[in-house]
Amino acid sequence: MTDPQGVWMTPQTKERLLAELAELSAPQAGSGGTDVNEQQARQARIHQIHELLSVAVVGEDPPDDGVAEPGMVLTVRYGDGDTETFLLGVRDDDQSGMEVYSPQSPLGMAITGARPGEQRSYQVPSGANVTVTLLDAVPFGLHQSQHPA
């Protein structure tokens, strides 16, 4: 079971973040001319990665109970009839082509806790309300074993 205070991520996401942290922490060649703003941005990103990793729940699948929560691959149908399948978790550069939505995104906040057949609404930045129905929720690991890359 995932920790409600934790941030769910795949092992690949953790490895990518660790590699980015190592790169950011390495001494910079020719750093004598490094811009102060660039240095502050670098330190802010290092701090952000440390915070994220300190609460990370890595690859631990949530229960296969059909409830939408971080670590689940969700299939939803929007009000216009379009469907989408995505991982609810930490955004990453490479999830085998799968879209990833953060639990803190408008869609993520709206759909978390839903069960198949439940309809939820959320507001997008334009101010429009979007209706979405949860069709399916499968733990990431189970989804990966059923749909190998």
C-alpha positions in Angstrom: 0.0 0.0 0.0 1.3 3.5 -0.8 1.9 6.1 1.9 -0.7 8.9 1.5 2.0 11.3 2.5 4.5 9.9 0.0 5.0 10.6 -3.7 4.6 7.5 -5.9 7.2 7.0 -8.6 8.5 4.2 -10.8 12.1 2.9 -10.2 13.0 4.5 -13.6 11.9 7.9 -12.3 14.0 7.5 -9.2 17.0 6.6 -11.2 16.5 9.5 -13.6 16.2 11.9 -10.6 19.3 10.5 -9.0 21.3 10.9 -12.2 20.0 14.5 -12.5 21.0 15.1 -8.9 24.5 13.8 -9.5 24.9 16.0 -12.6 23.6 19.1 -10.8 25.9 18.4 -7.8 29.0 17.8 -9.9 31.5 20.7 -10.0 30.9 22.8 -13.1 33.8 23.3 -15.5 34.5 27.0 -15.9 32.1 27.9 -13.1 34.0 31.1 -12.5 31.6 32.8 -14.9 28.5 31.1 -13.6 25.5 33.4 -13.4 24.1 33.9 -9.9 20.5 33.3 -11.1 21.7 30.1 -12.7 23.4 29.0 -9.5 20.2 29.8 -7.5 18.1 27.8 -10.0 20.5 24.9 -9.7 20.4 24.9 -5.9 16.6 25.1 -6.0 16.4 22.1 -8.3 18.8 20.1 -6.1 16.6 21.0 -3.1 13.4 20.0 -5.0 14.9 16.6 -5.9 16.1 15.9 -2.4 12.6 16.7 -1.0 10.9 14.5 -3.7 13.3 11.6 -3.0 12.8 11.9 0.8 9.1 11.1 0.5 9.3 8.8 -2.6 7.3 5.5 -2.6 9.2 3.7 -5.3 7.5 1.1 -7.5 5.3 -0.2 -4.6 2.0 -0.9 -6.3 -1.1 0.2 -4.6 -3.8 -2.5 -4.0 -5.6 -3.9 -7.0 -8.9 -2.6 -5.8 -9.9 -0.4 -8.8 -9.6 2.8 -6.8 -7.8 5.7 -8.6 -4.7 6.6 -6.7 -1.0 7.3 -7.3 0.7 4.3 -8.8 -2.3 3.2 -10.8 -2.7 3.2 -14.6 -6.1 4.9 -15.2 -8.4 4.7 -18.2 -10.9 7.6 -18.3 -13.6 8.8 -20.7 -14.0 12.5 -21.1 -17.4 14.1 -21.6 -16.8 14.4 -25.4 -16.4 10.6 -25.6 -12.6 10.5 -25.9 -10.8 8.0 -23.8 -7.2 8.2 -22.4 -5.0 5.9 -20.4 -2.3 7.4 -18.2 -0.2 6.8 -15.1 -1.1 8.8 -12.0 2.3 9.5 -10.5 5.5 11.7 -10.8 6.0 13.0 -14.3 8.9 11.4 -16.0 10.6 11.7 -19.4 10.2 8.1 -20.3 7.3 5.9 -19.4 7.2 3.8 -22.5 5.1 6.4 -24.2 2.5 6.5 -21.5 1.2 9.9 -20.4 1.8 10.7 -16.7 -0.4 13.0 -14.7 0.6 14.3 -11.3 -1.9 13.7 -8.4 -1.6 17.5 -7.8 -2.8 18.3 -11.4 -6.4 19.3 -11.8 -7.3 15.9 -13.4 -5.2 14.1 -10.7 -7.0 15.8 -7.8 -10.4 15.3 -9.4 -10.0 11.6 -10.2 -8.1 10.4 -7.0 -10.4 8.2 -5.0 -12.8 7.5 -7.8 -14.0 4.0 -8.5 -14.9 2.6 -12.0 -18.1 4.2 -13.3 -17.7 7.3 -11.1 -17.9 10.7 -12.8 -15.8 13.7 -11.6 -15.5 17.2 -12.8 -12.5 19.6 -12.7 -11.7 23.1 -13.9 -8.9 23.6 -16.5 -6.8 26.8 -16.6 -9.1 28.3 -19.2 -11.9 28.2 -16.6 -13.9 25.5 -18.4 -15.2 22.5 -16.5 -14.3 19.1 -17.8 -16.2 15.9 -16.9 -14.3 12.6 -16.7 -15.5 9.1 -15.9 -13.1 6.5 -14.5 -13.4 3.3 -16.6 -10.5 1.3 -15.1 -7.7 1.5 -12.5 -4.9 -1.0 -12.5 -1.7 -1.0 -10.5 1.3 0.1 -12.6 3.2 -3.2 -12.1 0.2 -5.3 -13.2 -0.4 -3.0 -16.2 3.3 -3.3 -17.2 3.1 -7.1 -17.0 0.0 -7.2 -19.1 1.3 -4.6 -21.7 5.1 -5.1 -22.0 6.9 -2.4 -23.8 
